[in-house]
Structures are given as structure tokens and as C-alpha cells.
């Protein structure tokens, strides 16, 4: 009997994503890369917007770009030295079973304090974990955010 209940419908047992927030001192912008399981991101977008999305199908590319732009704006916020930054959607790239999502902030002087709100896929999973890395001038600080915690504050 236990054997029958030990299988899950999910393709993978963990719901984990990562977000790297890297300050580029030359361009004076934050370059943000989010990496998520492809099926999780498809399902998160589908649940949020009420329609199907498929990454491995080129006819969905325009829809995916629009949805990811809106999704990122809602589920990712960045603040430095007590000022919210405008974050622009750059694009996405498929990488086997994951998707890399690219964002870039407006220009800002090298910050001393970084605050972020990261809640990617919290609309889908109550066990979602997002590993967040903030890198400024080679100084890397990382933290794990587990649903429902979405806020991270780092001093540099």
C-alpha cells in the first residue's frame, strides 16, 4: 500500500529556483539572472495568466516574452540605498530542462545596501525555495528564501 502512495505526479520532487543579482561596475547596472525548472515556469505562467505556455515551441515565443516581462515585474523588486530601481526584462533562454530569465536595472552608483523581494513561483508552490545571490565588486552574499518569505536585505 505504501508503495502506491510513494509516487508523485511532479517531474522533480523539489521546487527550487535561483536568482543572481550581479552589479556591473562598468555599466553601473544590476544584471539579474533567474534560473527555474522549465515545467515549473510554464505551469506558473499558465496558472497566473489562465492560458497554456510552452517553451519548446517557437510559436509561443512572443506570448512567453510578454508573460515573462509582466511576471518578472510583479514577482521581483529591487531597491538600493532606500530607492526602488526600475528593472527591465531583457529576455529568456532555454537550457535543457531549465529556463534562464534575464533582467537589468536602471543605472545606479555602487550601492551600500541592497534590498530585494523575490517571489518567483510562489503563486504555484507553497514549498518553493529561491536561492538569491547578490554580488557587488566580487563580494558575494547568498541566502535561501523559502515560501512565504520573499524579502532579503544585504549590507555591502
N, C-alpha and C positions, 0 to 999 in steps of 0.2 A: 504494500500500500504506500509506504513512504517513497518508494522508487517512482511512482506515478506523479507525485507532487513535487519531485525534485527538479523537474524541467521548467524552465521559464520561457515565455514567448520572445523575450528580448534576444537580440543577436549577441549582446555582451552584457555581463552582469553589473558593470559599473557605469555610472553616468558622470563622466569627468571631462572637463574641458580645460584649456589653458589660455591665458591671456598674457602676452608680453607687452609691456609699455616701456619703450626704449626712447630716451631723449637723445636726439641727434643734435650735437652742438654746432655742426656746420649749418644745417638748415634751421636750427632753433625751433624744431617741432618735435612732438612725440610721434613716433611711428609705432602703431599698435597692430599686433598680430594675434588673432584669436584662432585657436585650433579646436575643432569639435568633431565628434563622430558624424559622418555623413548622414546616416539614417536618423540620428537624434535631431540634427538640424533640420532635415526635411520634415520630420514629424512636428517639431516645434513651430516651424513656419506654417505648416498646414493647420495646426490647431489654432494658432494666432489669427490667421487670415481666412480660414474656412475654405481653403481650396488646396488641391494637390500641387506639390513641387517635386521635381526630380532633377537631381544634379547631373546625372549621367546622360542627359538628353538635351541637346543643343537648342531645341525649340523652346525650352524653359528659361534660357539664359537672361532674356530681358526681364521676365517676371521675377526671377531669382534676384537679379541686381536691385530691382525696385523694393522687393520684400526685405532683402538684407540691409539695404540703406535705412528703411524705416525701423526694422527690428533693432539694429545697432543703435539708432538714435534713442530708442526707448530703454534698452537694456544695458547701455554703457554710458557713464558720465565721468568726466574728468575735471578736476579742479586743482589749480596750483596757486599757492600763496593766497588763498581765500578768493580766487576768481575762477568762475566756470570757464572752461575753454570750449570753443566751437570745435567739434570733431567731425571730420568729413569721411564719408565712405569712399574708399578707393577701388575696391573690387574683391573678388574671391578667386580661389584656385582650388581645384580638386586634387587630392593626393591619396590615391587608392581608396581607403575607407574613411578618410577624414577630409575636412574642408578647412582651408586656411582663409580667414577673413581679414582684410586689410583696411585699416583706418589711419587717418593722420590728423593731428591737431593743428590749430592755427599757430602762428609763431609766438614764442614766449621766451623771455630771458630764463637762464638756468634757474630752476626752482629750488627752493629750500624745503618746501613742504608740498607733498602730493597727496590728494585725496581722490578716491575713485569709488564708484558704485558699479559693481559688476553683477548682473543677474541673468546672464545668458542661460537659456533653457530652464529657468525657474518656472516658466509658465507650463512646462511639461512634466518635470520630475521633482518630487519632493525629497529626493536623495541626491540631487545634482551637486557636484563639487566643482568649483572653478579654482584652479591654481593660478595665482596672479604674481607676475614678476615685474618689478619696477626697476629700471636700470637708468642711472644718471651718472655720466662720466665714469663708467666702468664699475660703479658701486651698485651691486645688485641686492635687492631685498625682495624676498618671496614670502607669500602667505597663502594658506588654503582657506577659501571661503566655502562654507557648507550651507546649503539652503536652510533657513531663510536669510542667513547673514550675507549681506551684499556690500558692506562698507569696509573700506581699507584706507588707513592713514599711515603715511611714512614720512619721516623727517630725514633730510639729507644734509 
